[in-house]
Amino acid sequence: MKVQLKAIETKVLKFIELGAVVGIAIEPDEETVTIYRSTGEPIILANGDILTVAELFPGWELPVSELWPPIFTEEETQS
């Protein structure tokens, strides 16, 4: 785990300890999202998974792949 990511995880876990309902860490280099809750182990999502946070946003869903910038082909950038 990268040092910066470990520092973020430490902060998120501290917020959970202080009473936050949920914490989310987004790692763009690895294209993963980690969801932390006060109960249970962290859940790691990747492309192909759906991010939901029912505790905060009931019914809201976001495909993890939509968090990353689109990749354009050379042909698409030549317009």
C-alpha positions in Angstrom: 0.0 0.0 0.0 1.3 3.4 -0.9 2.3 5.7 1.9 -0.3 8.4 0.8 -3.0 5.8 0.6 -2.1 4.4 4.0 -2.4 8.0 5.4 -5.8 8.4 3.9 -6.9 5.1 5.3 -5.7 6.1 8.7 -7.7 9.3 8.6 -10.9 7.6 7.3 -10.7 5.0 10.1 -10.3 7.9 12.6 -13.4 9.6 11.3 -15.3 6.2 11.6 -14.0 5.9 15.2 -15.3 9.4 15.9 -18.8 8.5 14.7 -18.9 8.9 10.9 -21.4 6.5 9.3 -19.3 5.7 6.3 -16.0 6.6 4.8 -14.9 6.3 1.1 -11.3 6.3 -0.2 -10.9 6.6 -4.0 -7.6 5.4 -5.4 -7.4 6.6 -9.1 -4.1 5.0 -9.8 -5.4 1.6 -9.0 -9.0 2.4 -10.1 -10.5 1.2 -6.8 -12.9 2.6 -4.2 -12.7 1.4 -0.6 -15.8 1.7 1.6 -15.3 1.8 5.3 -18.0 1.3 7.9 -18.0 1.0 11.6 -19.1 -2.6 11.3 -17.3 -5.2 9.2 -14.3 -5.1 7.0 -13.6 -2.5 4.3 -15.2 -3.3 0.9 -13.0 -2.8 -2.1 -14.8 -2.0 -5.4 -13.2 -1.9 -8.9 -14.4 -1.3 -12.4 -17.5 -3.4 -13.1 -18.8 -2.8 -9.5 -21.5 -0.4 -8.5 -20.8 2.1 -5.7 -23.8 2.5 -3.3 -24.0 4.2 0.0 -27.5 3.5 1.2 -26.8 4.9 4.7 -26.3 8.4 3.2 -28.0 8.3 -0.2 -30.8 5.6 -0.5 -31.3 4.5 -4.1 -28.2 6.3 -5.4 -25.8 4.2 -7.5 -22.7 5.0 -9.5 -20.7 2.6 -11.6 -17.1 2.7 -10.4 -15.9 3.0 -13.9 -17.6 6.4 -14.2 -15.2 7.9 -11.6 -12.3 7.8 -14.0 -11.7 10.1 -16.9 -12.7 8.8 -20.3 -10.1 7.4 -22.6 -10.3 8.7 -26.1 -8.9 7.1 -29.2 -6.6 9.2 -31.4 -9.4 9.2 -34.0 -11.9 10.6 -31.5 -9.5 13.5 -30.6 -9.0 14.4 -34.3 -12.4 16.1 -34.9 
